[in-house]
Amino acid sequence: FVNVGDKMLKMEYDKDMLPDCLSVSFEPDEAASRQEGKIIISYDPSKGHVRDEMSVMLKGLGLSPRMSSIKVKIKND
C-alpha cells in the first residue's frame, strides 16, 4: 500500500468480518504521507469454513466499503 494522504495513516481491518482461516497484518501498521508498506494476508485451511472467495475489509480509509475491500480467492490445484 501507499499512503497518498497528507496525514499519518493507521492501517486497520474489520476483525468481525474476517474469516477464521485468514489473518492480516501490516508492515508498518502506521504510514507517513507517501510512505509505502505491505498488507500481509495469511491463509490457514485448517481453521474455520473456507470459501472460494473471501473479503478483507480495511477500515479508516474514508472510502466506500467496495473500495476498501480486498478479495482473496482460494484456488485448489
N, C-alpha and C positions, 0 to 999 in steps of 0.2 A: 504494500500500500504506500501511498504518498500523501502526506498532509498538505493539501493545496490551500488551506485556510491561513489566516493571519495569526491565529491563536494556537496555543498548545492543544493537542488532540489526545484525549484519553480513549483508547480503544477498548470497547466492551461488546459483549454479545448477550442475547437473551437466554439465560440459563434454563428458564422454564420451558422454552420451546426446543431446546437441544435434545435430539435423540440420545439415549444412553450409550449407544455404540460409537458416538463421536465425542471427541474432546477438542477444545480450541485453546490456543494461546497466541500471544502477540509478542514480537521482538522488534522494538521495545513496545511496552504497553502504553507509553506516552510518547508522542512525537511532536517536536517543534515544527514551526512553519517550514515547509519544503523538505522536511526530513522523510526519508524512506524507511520502511520497515517490512516485516513479514507477518502474514497470517498463517499460522500452522494448524492444520486440521488433521487429527489422527483418527483412525478407524479401528475398532476392535469388534470383530464379528461375534465374539463370544458374549457380548453384553447387549441384552435387550433385543427388541424387534428391529429387524433390518429391512429397509425398503430399497428399491432400485434407485430412488431419488429422494434426497432429504435436503432440508434447508438449514442454514446457519443465519440467524437474524442479528445483524450488527446494530448497536444502539448508539445514540448520541451524535449521529452524523447530520441530522437535520434534513434527511432525505425521506422519500416515501418508503413504505415497507418493501415494495417491489424493488426499489433501487438500493435498499440496504440489506438485501439477502444474497447469500452465496449458495448456489445449487451444488450439491455434492451427489455425483452419480456413481453408483457402485456397479462395476462390470465384472461378472464372473467369467473367467477364461477356462 
